[in-house]
Amino acid sequence: MVKLNKIYTRTGDSGETSLVNGARVSKHSRRPAAFGEVDEVNSVIGLARLNSTGETDEMLARIQNDLFDLGADLATPETDKPALRITNAQVTRLEAEIDSMNAELNPLTSFILPGGTQVSAWLHMARTVSRRAERRMTELAIEEPVNEAAMQYINRLSDHLFVLARRMNDNGAADILWVPGDNS
């Protein structure tokens, strides 16, 4: 377990941060940018959880823990072993949850505008931040190896959040559909 006695360390005052292996890198380099975006997704999910209950809240709590795993994965270069890594089992769990939730929804007839219920709106926000995190991770993967399961996880996460947002909109009945060209 992590133990934090002191919150500020002053080690980042020069614009650098430490990776899990102790290496110092610029805070704006691709690796910290990627795990920073993952942290932001986690925060937005925390906002969604203010309005979630039961099974939905349990799923989101698991995802938040997974996102800390993903942050640790990204903060540890792929060449460092052993390390905490996102696993195929975490990806498979997301896929199973997506399939289960989606089976209860009516098929889409249009693109959906983010909104509806408050929890759905926050889930859509988390989905878009998740997509941004994925873009940062793909940028990192151009320069350095990135765990394949981590890449799959972040891709599935945005799908999961989309389907869950629909579920929180009365199983899609309260979705706000895009009407192309409707500028009235």
N, C-alpha and C positions, 0 to 999 in steps of 0.2 A: 504494500500500500504506500502511496505517496504521503510524505509528511512535509508540510510547509510551515516552518517556524517564522519565516520572515517573507513578506510579500514582495518588497522591493529589494533588489540586489545591486543595483547601479551598474551591472555588467552590460546592460543594453544601451547605456547612455551615448555610446559612440556610434549607434546605428547598426550594431551587430547583435546576433542572437546565437545561442548554442543549440546544436542538434543533440540528439540523444547520445551520440558517440563522443560528445565534447567538442566537435569541430565548430569553429566560429564562422558564420556566414552573414552576409548583409541581410538586414530585415526585409529588404525589398527584392531579394533574389527569389527565384521560382519556387524553391522548396518551402520557405516560410509563407510565401504568397498562397501556396496551395493549402497548407494546413491552417492558415488564417481564414481562408474562405470556408473551410470545413467547420471551423469554430463558429463562424457567422451563421451557417446553416443550423448548427446546434442551438444557438441563441434564439433564432426565429422559431424553431420547434418548441423551445421553452415557452414562447409566447402563445403558440397554438395550444399547448397543454393547459393553459389557464382556463380554456373553455372545453377541454376534453374529459371524458370519463370512461370508466369501464375498460373494455377491450381496446378501444382506441387509445386511451391514455397508456395502457400497458404496452401497446405496440410502439408508441412514441418514446416511452421510457427506454425500451430496448434499443431503439434507433439512436437515442442520445448516447447511450453507453457505447454502441458501435462506433459512433462518430468520434468518441475519445480514442477508441482503438485505431480508427482511421488516421486521426491526427498523430498518434504515436508512430504508426506505420510510416506516414509521410515525413515525420521528423527523424526517421532513421534511414539512412541511405541503404538501398537494396543490397549493397555489398556487405553490410554488417549483419552477422548472424551469431547467435540467435537474436530474434527481435519479436516484439509484439506485432503481428500482422493480421490484417483482415483475412478471413478464411473463406473457402468455397461454401462452407456450411452457413455462414452469415448471408451470402448472396442467395443461396437456395431458400433460406427462410424468407427473405424479402420476396422472392419470386412466388413462393407458396401463398404468402399473404396477399400479394397482388392478385393472383388467380382466384383466390377465395372471395375477395371483395368484389372483383370485377364480374364474377359470375352472377352477382345480385343486382347489377346495374343494367339499365337499358342501353343498347348500343348507341353510340354517338351519332348524331345527324348533322352536327356542326361543330366548329371549334368552340371552346368555352372561354368566356371572359372571366378573369379572376374575380371572385366575389361570392355573393350568396350569404351564407352564415358567417359569423365572425371567425369561427374556427376554420372554415373553408378558406376564407380570405388569407389567414395566416399560413395555412398549408400551401396555398398557391405561392405566397411570398417565399416560403421555405423551398419550394420546388424551383423557383427561378434562381435563388441563391445556390442551390445544389447544382444547377446547370453551370453557373459561373465557376463553382469549385471544380467541376469536371473539366471546364476549359483550362483552368490553371493546372490541373493535374496532367492534361494532355500536353501542355506547354513544357512542363517538367519532364515528361516522358520522352520528349525530343532530345533533351540533354543527358538524362540519366535514366537507368532502368527504374520502373515503378511496378510494384506488385500488381500482377494481372488481376487478382481477386479484388484489390482495392479499386482498380479501374472499373471492373464490373459492378462493384457495390455502389459506387457513386452514380453510375448510369442507371441502375435499377432503382436507386433511392428516389430520383426525380419522378420516375414512373409510379412508384409506390405513393408518393405524396400527391400526385395528380389523382390517382384512383381514390385515395383516402379523402381528398377534398370533395370529390363527387359524392362519395358515401356520406360525408357530413352535410351535404346539400340535399338531404332527404332522398338518398340513393339516386341522385341525379335529377330528381323532380324540380329542385330549386336552382339548378344550374342556370347561369345566364348565358344564353347562346349568342354567338356572333352572328349578326345579320349583315352580310357583305353589302357595302354601298348604302347602308341605312344611315344617312347623315341628316335626318330630319330635325 
